[in-house]
Structures are given as C-alpha cells and as structure tokens.
Amino acid sequence: MDKTYLKDANIVSVYDYKEFEQNFLGEFLSGVVIDDETFRFRPFEQIVTSKVVGKSTVEDNLEVITHSGSCYVIDADHKLIDISFVEFVVMRAGPYSADRILEMREQLKSQNKSH
C-alpha cells in the first residue's frame, strides 16, 4: 500500500455541541506532507484527511488508515486536539493547521472579552 508521510501531525477529535450536549463526530488527521507515494499531494501541503478508521504502531511511527482507504505515517509523539465541528469546517476550508485553529479560537475569546 502506498503511504503519505506527514510532519507536524495532529489527531483531531471533532465534536458537535447541541443544547449543551457534546457529540463525538470522529477523529481526523491533520499535518504537513513530507513525502507522498500516492502522488496526490505536493510536498509541504497542509492537509486534513477523511475520518480515521484504524491506527497501528510501526517502529517509532503511527500508521493511520482513513475512511477513504488511505494510509498516513506520522510520528508516534503527535498531538491530540479537540475541536468543534464549526472549527473543523474552517480548518478543512483553509486548509489550516490544528495549531492555527486553536490560535484563532484564543483570538476570538480575547476579542469577546474586550467588548
């Protein structure tokens, strides 16, 4: 199976909030492409994958299988980040890194406090 290798990778848990209820929508992978055996992505492209359906540790890496059947290889010491569905939509449209989404969240919070 051809693999896509990512750096600065995060496993992003996406939640939808309705009437104070938190609904888990799934895990997705975000990161920067460093090597792509599938020829779908350019080097240094920021990507967000389809839903994660499987994970396995291979040596010092984590291999992540997504809903579309793709295999991504990331560092074992990746970050886990929780975001809302709305933030996920913005992240995908950007495409923004998960870190950038968290920065935007903080900026919005501080703007709301100053009004």
PyMOL commands that set and color helices and strands:
alter all, ss='L'
color gray80, all
select helices_A, chain A and resi 85-93+98-114
alter helices_A, ss='H'
color red, helices_A
select strands_A, chain A and resi 3-18+21-36+46-48+52-58+61-66+71-75+79-84
alter strands_A, ss='S'
color yellow, strands_A
deselect
rebuild
show_as cartoon
